[in-house]
Amino acid sequence: GSRRNHSGVIHSGIYYTPGSLKAKLCVEGMDLIYKYCDDSGIPYKKCGKIIVAVRESELPRLDALYERALKNKVKGVRMIESDSIKEIEPFCKGLKAIHSPETDRK
């Protein structure tokens, strides 16, 4: 059977191996689902996502994840510094973060 509950998140493809089918389908599928929602009058909110490094030891992994996002051609993804984190999420503290503005919850 099908699942009755799901997260409602439209994934951007940040986490998947570059060149993988999952990465390709996330990137292409995101545009398709937004188009379908627009065409069908289904509301959604592009609230975005930030992936935050809070310790120095997390920075290499964050940088690697950012490189993966770039290779996967994740739309609008950018690396931001701590002051920009606060602009997006005022109660979040971190050294650096990946901002994915296209990730959303339906």
DSSP file (Angstrom, degrees, kcal/mol; ACC not computed):
  #  RESIDUE AA STRUCTURE BP1 BP2  ACC     N-H-->O    O-->H-N    N-H-->O    O-->H-N    TCO  KAPPA ALPHA  PHI   PSI    X-CA   Y-CA   Z-CA
    1    1 A G              0   0    0      0, 0.0     2,-0.2     0, 0.0     0, 0.0   0.000 360.0 360.0 360.0 173.4    0.0    0.0    0.0
    2    2 A S        -     0   0    0      1,-0.1     2,-0.2     2,-0.0     0, 0.0  -0.585 360.0-101.6 -92.7 157.6    0.9    3.6   -0.1
    3    3 A R        -     0   0    0     -2,-0.2    -1,-0.1     1,-0.1     3,-0.1  -0.543  20.8-157.7 -75.8 141.1    2.0    5.7    2.8
    4    4 A R  S    S+     0   0    0     -2,-0.2     2,-0.4     1,-0.1    -1,-0.1   0.775  76.8  48.5 -88.6 -29.3   -0.6    8.0    4.3
    5    5 A N        +     0   0    0      2,-0.0     2,-0.3     3,-0.0    -1,-0.1  -0.894  61.6 165.0-115.3 141.9    1.8   10.4    5.9
    6    6 A H        -     0   0    0     -2,-0.4    -2,-0.0    -3,-0.1     0, 0.0  -0.947  47.0-107.6-146.2 167.7    4.9   12.1    4.3
    7    7 A S        -     0   0    0     -2,-0.3     3,-0.1     2,-0.1    -1,-0.0   0.740  38.8-135.6 -72.6 -21.9    7.1   15.0    5.3
    8    8 A G        +     0   0    0      1,-0.3    98,-2.8    97,-0.1     2,-0.4   0.549  56.4 141.1  78.2   5.9    5.7   17.3    2.6
    9    9 A V  E     -A  105   0A   0     96,-0.2     2,-0.8    97,-0.1    -1,-0.3  -0.662  48.0-146.7 -86.4 134.4    9.3   18.4    1.8
   10   10 A I  E     -A  104   0A   0     94,-2.6    94,-1.0    -2,-0.4     2,-0.2  -0.897  26.6-141.4 -96.0 110.2   10.3   19.0   -1.8
   11   11 A H        -     0   0    0     -2,-0.8    19,-0.1    92,-0.2    18,-0.0  -0.452  12.3-155.7 -79.2 143.8   13.9   17.9   -1.8
   12   12 A S        -     0   0    0     -2,-0.2    63,-0.2    17,-0.1    -1,-0.1   0.657  42.5-109.0 -93.7 -18.1   16.5   19.8   -3.8
   13   13 A G  S    S+     0   0    0     13,-0.1     3,-0.5    61,-0.1    14,-0.1   0.591  72.9 134.6 101.0  12.9   19.1   17.0   -4.3
   14   14 A I  S    S+     0   0    0      1,-0.2    58,-0.1    12,-0.1    56,-0.1   0.896  71.4  44.6 -61.3 -43.1   21.8   18.4   -2.0
   15   15 A Y  S    S+     0   0    0      2,-0.1    -1,-0.2    53,-0.1     2,-0.1   0.615  91.4  98.3 -84.3 -13.1   22.6   15.1   -0.3
   16   16 A Y  S    S-     0   0    0     -3,-0.5     3,-0.1     1,-0.1    56,-0.1  -0.427  83.8 -93.2 -86.2 152.9   22.7   12.7   -3.2
   17   17 A T    >   -     0   0    0     -2,-0.1     3,-2.3     1,-0.1     6,-0.4  -0.363  51.2-103.0 -59.8 127.8   25.8   11.4   -5.0
   18   18 A P  T 3  S+     0   0    0      0, 0.0    -1,-0.1     0, 0.0     3,-0.1  -0.263 107.1  18.9 -54.5 135.6   26.5   13.6   -8.1
   19   19 A G  T 3  S+     0   0    0      1,-0.3    -2,-0.1    52,-0.1     2,-0.1   0.330  95.5 131.0  85.9  -7.6   25.4   11.9  -11.3
   20   20 A S    <>  -     0   0    0     -3,-2.3     4,-2.3     1,-0.1    -1,-0.3  -0.363  69.8-118.2 -77.2 159.0   23.1    9.5   -9.4
   21   21 A L  H  > S+     0   0    0      1,-0.2     4,-3.0     2,-0.2     5,-0.2   0.893 114.9  55.6 -61.8 -40.1   19.5    9.0  -10.5
   22   22 A K  H  > S+     0   0    0      2,-0.2     4,-2.3     1,-0.2    -1,-0.2   0.925 108.8  46.9 -59.6 -44.6   18.3   10.3   -7.1
   23   23 A A  H  > S+     0   0    0     -6,-0.4     4,-2.2     2,-0.2     5,-0.2   0.939 114.3  47.2 -62.2 -46.8   20.2   13.5   -7.6
   24   24 A K  H  X S+     0   0    0     -4,-2.3     4,-2.6     1,-0.2     5,-0.3   0.921 113.7  46.9 -60.9 -46.3   18.9   13.9  -11.2
   25   25 A L  H  X S+     0   0    0     -4,-3.0     4,-2.8     2,-0.2     5,-0.2   0.841 110.2  52.9 -69.9 -33.7   15.3   13.2  -10.3
   26   26 A C  H  X S+     0   0    0     -4,-2.3     4,-2.0    -5,-0.2    -1,-0.2   0.952 113.0  43.6 -63.9 -47.9   15.3   15.5   -7.2
   27   27 A V  H  X S+     0   0    0     -4,-2.2     4,-1.1    -5,-0.2    -2,-0.2   0.943 122.4  37.4 -64.4 -48.2   16.6   18.5   -9.3
   28   28 A E  H  X S+     0   0    0     -4,-2.6     4,-1.8    -5,-0.2    -2,-0.2   0.900 116.0  53.6 -69.4 -40.5   14.3   17.8  -12.3
   29   29 A G  H  X S+     0   0    0     -4,-2.8     4,-2.9    -5,-0.3     5,-0.2   0.820 100.1  60.9 -66.5 -32.2   11.3   16.8  -10.1
   30   30 A M  H  X S+     0   0    0     -4,-2.0     4,-2.1    -5,-0.2    -1,-0.2   0.939 107.3  44.5 -61.3 -46.4   11.5   19.9   -8.0
   31   31 A D  H  X S+     0   0    0     -4,-1.1     4,-2.1     1,-0.2    -1,-0.2   0.908 114.5  50.4 -62.8 -41.0   10.8   22.1  -11.1
   32   32 A L  H  X S+     0   0    0     -4,-1.8     4,-2.7     1,-0.2    -2,-0.2   0.899 109.9  48.3 -65.7 -40.9    8.0   19.7  -12.2
   33   33 A I  H  X S+     0   0    0     -4,-2.9     4,-2.7     2,-0.2    -1,-0.2   0.892 111.3  50.1 -70.2 -36.9    6.2   19.6   -8.9
   34   34 A Y  H  X S+     0   0    0     -4,-2.1     4,-2.5    -5,-0.2    -1,-0.2   0.916 112.5  47.9 -64.2 -40.9    6.3   23.4   -8.6
   35   35 A K  H  X S+     0   0    0     -4,-2.1     4,-3.1     2,-0.2     5,-0.2   0.929 112.2  49.2 -63.6 -45.3    4.9   23.7  -12.1
   36   36 A Y  H  X S+     0   0    0     -4,-2.7     4,-2.1     2,-0.2     6,-0.2   0.930 112.1  48.2 -60.1 -45.9    2.2   21.1  -11.3
   37   37 A C  H  X>S+     0   0    0     -4,-2.7     5,-2.4     2,-0.2     4,-0.8   0.921 113.8  47.1 -61.5 -43.8    1.2   22.9   -8.1
   38   38 A D  H ><5S+     0   0    0     -4,-2.5     3,-0.8     1,-0.2    -2,-0.2   0.944 114.4  46.2 -61.8 -47.7    1.1   26.3  -10.0
   39   39 A D  H 3<5S+     0   0    0     -4,-3.1    -1,-0.2     1,-0.2    -2,-0.2   0.801 118.5  42.5 -65.1 -29.6   -1.0   24.8  -12.8
   40   40 A S  H 3<5S-     0   0    0     -4,-2.1    -1,-0.2    -5,-0.2    -2,-0.2   0.427 110.1-116.2 -99.4  -0.6   -3.3   23.0  -10.4
   41   41 A G  T <<5 +     0   0    0     -4,-0.8    -3,-0.2    -3,-0.8    -4,-0.1   0.779  59.9 154.0  71.9  25.7   -3.7   25.8   -7.9
   42   42 A I      < -     0   0    0     -5,-2.4    -1,-0.2    -6,-0.2    -2,-0.1  -0.785  40.3-129.8 -90.0 122.5   -2.1   23.8   -5.1
   43   43 A P        +     0   0    0      0, 0.0     2,-0.3     0, 0.0    -5,-0.0  -0.384  34.5 163.1 -74.1 149.3   -0.5   26.2   -2.5
   44   44 A Y        -     0   0    0     -2,-0.1     2,-0.4     2,-0.0    62,-0.2  -0.964  28.2-135.8-153.7 165.8    3.0   25.8   -1.3
   45   45 A K  B     -B  105   0A   0     60,-1.4     2,-1.7    -2,-0.3    60,-1.3  -0.979   7.5-147.1-132.0 120.9    5.6   27.8    0.5
   46   46 A K        +     0   0    0     -2,-0.4    58,-0.2     1,-0.2    57,-0.1  -0.648  35.2 158.5 -83.2  85.6    9.3   28.0   -0.6
   47   47 A C        -     0   0    0     -2,-1.7    -1,-0.2     1,-0.2    57,-0.2   0.650  36.7-146.0 -86.8 -15.0   10.6   28.5    3.0
   48   48 A G        -     0   0    0     55,-2.2     2,-0.3    53,-0.3    -1,-0.2  -0.074   5.4-109.6  76.9 179.0   14.1   27.3    2.1
   49   49 A K  E     -C  100   0B   0     51,-1.1    51,-3.0     2,-0.0     2,-0.4  -0.994  15.5-156.8-149.6 143.5   16.5   25.3    4.2
   50   50 A I  E     -C   99   0B   0     -2,-0.3     2,-0.6    49,-0.2    49,-0.2  -0.993   4.6-158.0-124.0 138.3   19.8   26.0    5.9
   51   51 A I  E     -C   98   0B   0     47,-2.2    47,-2.2    -2,-0.4     2,-0.4  -0.963  25.9-157.5-112.5 114.0   22.3   23.3    6.8
   52   52 A V  E     -C   97   0B   0     -2,-0.6     2,-0.6    45,-0.2    45,-0.2  -0.763  19.9-152.2-109.0 135.4   24.5   24.8    9.6
   53   53 A A  E     +C   96   0B   0     43,-2.8    42,-2.9    -2,-0.4    43,-1.1  -0.915  16.9 174.3 -96.8 122.8   28.0   24.0   10.8
   54   54 A V        +     0   0    0     -2,-0.6     2,-0.3    40,-0.3    -1,-0.1   0.549  64.0  48.2-105.4 -11.5   28.1   24.9   14.5
   55   55 A R  S >  S-     0   0    0      1,-0.1     3,-1.6    39,-0.0     4,-0.5  -0.940  81.5-121.7-127.7 151.3   31.7   23.6   15.2
   56   56 A E  G >  S+     0   0    0     -2,-0.3     3,-1.4     1,-0.3    -1,-0.1   0.868 112.7  62.6 -55.0 -38.2   34.9   24.1   13.3
   57   57 A S  G 3  S+     0   0    0      1,-0.3     4,-0.4     2,-0.1    -1,-0.3   0.690  99.0  55.8 -64.9 -18.0   35.1   20.3   12.9
   58   58 A E  G <> S+     0   0    0     -3,-1.6     4,-2.1     1,-0.2    -1,-0.3   0.593  84.6  84.8 -89.0 -11.9   31.9   20.4   10.8
   59   59 A L  H <> S+     0   0    0     -3,-1.4     4,-2.8    -4,-0.5     5,-0.2   0.891  85.3  52.4 -62.8 -43.0   33.2   22.9    8.3
   60   60 A P  H  > S+     0   0    0      0, 0.0     4,-2.2     0, 0.0    -1,-0.2   0.913 111.9  47.2 -60.2 -39.6   35.0   20.3    6.0
   61   61 A R  H  > S+     0   0    0     -4,-0.4     4,-2.3     2,-0.2    -2,-0.2   0.895 111.9  50.3 -66.9 -39.5   31.8   18.2    5.7
   62   62 A L  H  X S+     0   0    0     -4,-2.1     4,-2.3     2,-0.2    -1,-0.2   0.917 110.8  49.4 -63.3 -43.5   29.7   21.4    5.0
   63   63 A D  H  X S+     0   0    0     -4,-2.8     4,-2.2     2,-0.2    -2,-0.2   0.904 111.4  49.2 -61.9 -41.4   32.2   22.4    2.3
   64   64 A A  H  X S+     0   0    0     -4,-2.2     4,-2.0    -5,-0.2    -1,-0.2   0.893 110.7  50.2 -64.9 -39.8   32.0   18.9    0.8
   65   65 A L  H  X S+     0   0    0     -4,-2.3     4,-2.3     2,-0.2    -2,-0.2   0.884 109.3  51.7 -65.7 -38.6   28.2   19.0    0.9
   66   66 A Y  H  X S+     0   0    0     -4,-2.3     4,-2.4     2,-0.2    -2,-0.2   0.914 108.6  50.4 -63.8 -43.5   28.2   22.4   -0.8
   67   67 A E  H  X S+     0   0    0     -4,-2.2     4,-2.4     1,-0.2    -2,-0.2   0.892 109.7  51.6 -60.8 -39.5   30.4   21.0   -3.6
   68   68 A R  H  X S+     0   0    0     -4,-2.0     4,-2.0     2,-0.2    -2,-0.2   0.915 108.4  51.1 -62.1 -44.2   28.0   18.1   -4.0
   69   69 A A  H  <>S+     0   0    0     -4,-2.3     5,-2.4     1,-0.2     4,-0.3   0.904 110.4  49.2 -61.1 -42.2   25.1   20.6   -4.3
   70   70 A L  H ><5S+     0   0    0     -4,-2.4     3,-1.2     1,-0.2    -1,-0.2   0.915 110.6  49.6 -64.1 -42.9   26.9   22.5   -7.0
   71   71 A K  H 3<5S+     0   0    0     -4,-2.4    -1,-0.2     1,-0.3    -2,-0.2   0.841 110.5  50.9 -64.3 -32.6   27.8   19.4   -8.9
   72   72 A N  T 3<5S-     0   0    0     -4,-2.0    -1,-0.3    -5,-0.2    -2,-0.2   0.477 111.8-124.4 -83.0  -1.6   24.1   18.4   -8.7
   73   73 A K  T < 5 -     0   0    0     -3,-1.2     2,-0.3    -4,-0.3    -3,-0.2   0.893  35.8-170.9  59.5  42.7   23.1   21.8  -10.0
   74   74 A V    > < -     0   0    0     -5,-2.4     3,-1.2    -6,-0.1    -1,-0.2  -0.526  29.3-110.6 -66.8 124.6   20.9   22.5   -7.0
   75   75 A K  T 3  S-     0   0    0     -2,-0.3    27,-0.6     1,-0.2    -1,-0.1  -0.355  87.1  -6.9 -65.4 127.4   19.0   25.7   -7.9
   76   76 A G  T 3  S+     0   0    0      1,-0.2    -1,-0.2    -2,-0.1    23,-0.1   0.446  86.3 156.2  75.5   1.2   19.9   28.8   -5.9
   77   77 A V    <   +     0   0    0     -3,-1.2     2,-0.3    23,-0.1    -1,-0.2  -0.330  12.2 165.9 -66.7 140.8   22.2   27.1   -3.4
   78   78 A R  E     -D   99   0B   0     21,-1.9    21,-3.2    -2,-0.0     2,-0.4  -0.992  37.4-116.5-151.9 155.8   24.8   29.3   -1.8
   79   79 A M  E     -D   98   0B   0     -2,-0.3     2,-0.3    19,-0.2    19,-0.2  -0.794  36.2-168.3 -92.4 135.7   27.2   29.3    1.1
   80   80 A I  E     -D   97   0B   0     17,-3.3    17,-2.4    -2,-0.4     2,-0.1  -0.913  15.2-127.8-127.2 154.1   26.5   31.9    3.8
   81   81 A E  E >>  -D   96   0B   0     -2,-0.3     4,-1.5    15,-0.2     3,-0.8  -0.376  41.7 -89.6 -91.5 173.8   28.4   33.2    6.8
   82   82 A S  H 3> S+     0   0    0     13,-1.0     4,-1.5     1,-0.3    14,-0.1   0.831 123.5  55.5 -58.5 -37.6   27.1   33.5   10.3
   83   83 A D  H 3> S+     0   0    0      1,-0.2     4,-0.9     2,-0.2    -1,-0.3   0.866 108.3  49.2 -65.8 -33.4   25.6   37.0    9.9
   84   84 A S  H <> S+     0   0    0     -3,-0.8     4,-1.4     2,-0.2    -1,-0.2   0.796 102.3  62.3 -74.2 -28.4   23.5   35.8    7.0
   85   85 A I  H >X S+     0   0    0     -4,-1.5     4,-3.3     1,-0.2     3,-0.5   0.942 102.4  51.3 -58.7 -46.5   22.3   32.8    8.9
   86   86 A K  H 3< S+     0   0    0     -4,-1.5    -1,-0.2     1,-0.2    -2,-0.2   0.825 104.4  57.2 -61.1 -33.7   20.7   35.2   11.4
   87   87 A E  H 3< S+     0   0    0     -4,-0.9    -1,-0.2     1,-0.2    -2,-0.2   0.851 116.6  34.8 -66.1 -33.7   19.0   37.1    8.6
   88   88 A I  H << S+     0   0    0     -4,-1.4    -2,-0.2    -3,-0.5    -1,-0.2   0.887 138.1  15.7 -86.1 -44.3   17.3   33.9    7.4
   89   89 A E    ><  -     0   0    0     -4,-3.3     3,-2.3    -5,-0.2    -1,-0.3  -0.820  69.2-165.3-135.8  91.7   16.7   32.2   10.8
   90   90 A P  T 3  S+     0   0    0      0, 0.0    -1,-0.1     0, 0.0    -4,-0.1   0.720  87.0  48.1 -55.4 -28.3   17.1   34.7   13.7
   91   91 A F  T 3  S+     0   0    0      2,-0.0     2,-0.4    -5,-0.0    -5,-0.1   0.324  91.6  97.9 -97.8   9.5   17.4   32.1   16.5
   92   92 A C    <   -     0   0    0     -3,-2.3     2,-0.4    -7,-0.2    -3,-0.1  -0.818  53.4-165.2-100.3 135.7   20.0   29.9   14.7
   93   93 A K        +     0   0    0     -2,-0.4     2,-0.3    -8,-0.1     3,-0.1  -0.964  24.5 135.2-119.3 136.5   23.7   30.3   15.5
   94   94 A G        -     0   0    0     -2,-0.4   -40,-0.3     1,-0.1    -9,-0.1  -0.984  55.4-120.6-167.7 168.4   26.4   28.8   13.4
   95   95 A L  S    S-     0   0    0    -42,-2.9   -13,-1.0     1,-0.4     2,-0.3   0.859  93.1 -16.5 -82.7 -39.9   29.8   29.4   11.8
   96   96 A K  E     -CD  53  81B   0    -43,-1.1   -43,-2.8   -15,-0.2    -1,-0.4  -0.966  66.1-167.2-161.9 157.8   28.7   28.9    8.2
   97   97 A A  E     -CD  52  80B   0    -17,-2.4   -17,-3.3    -2,-0.3     2,-0.5  -0.992  24.9-120.8-153.1 158.1   25.8   27.4    6.4
   98   98 A I  E     -CD  51  79B   0    -47,-2.2   -47,-2.2    -2,-0.3     2,-0.5  -0.896  29.5-155.0 -95.9 129.5   24.4   26.2    3.1
   99   99 A H  E     -CD  50  78B   0    -21,-3.2   -21,-1.9    -2,-0.5   -49,-0.2  -0.943  13.4-177.4-109.9 123.7   21.3   28.0    2.1
  100  100 A S  E >   -C   49   0B   0    -51,-3.0   -51,-1.1    -2,-0.5     3,-0.9  -0.869   1.2-179.6-117.3  93.0   18.9   26.2   -0.3
  101  101 A P  T 3  S+     0   0    0      0, 0.0   -53,-0.3     0, 0.0    -1,-0.1   0.683  75.6  59.5 -70.8 -17.3   16.1   28.7   -1.0
  102  102 A E  T 3  S+     0   0    0    -27,-0.6   -55,-0.1   -55,-0.1     2,-0.1   0.676  77.8 101.6 -87.4 -17.4   14.1   26.4   -3.3
  103  103 A T    <   +     0   0    0     -3,-0.9   -55,-2.2   -54,-0.1     2,-0.3  -0.430  56.1 167.2 -65.3 140.6   13.6   23.6   -0.8
  104  104 A D  E     -A   10   0A   0    -94,-1.0   -94,-2.6   -57,-0.2     2,-0.4  -0.932  40.1-121.2-150.4 170.2   10.1   23.8    0.6
  105  105 A R  E      AB   9  45A   0    -60,-1.3   -60,-1.4    -2,-0.3   -96,-0.2  -0.979 360.0 360.0-115.1 131.8    7.2   22.3    2.5
  106  106 A K              0   0    0    -98,-2.8   -97,-0.1    -2,-0.4   -98,-0.1   0.481 360.0 360.0 -73.7 360.0    3.9   21.8    0.7
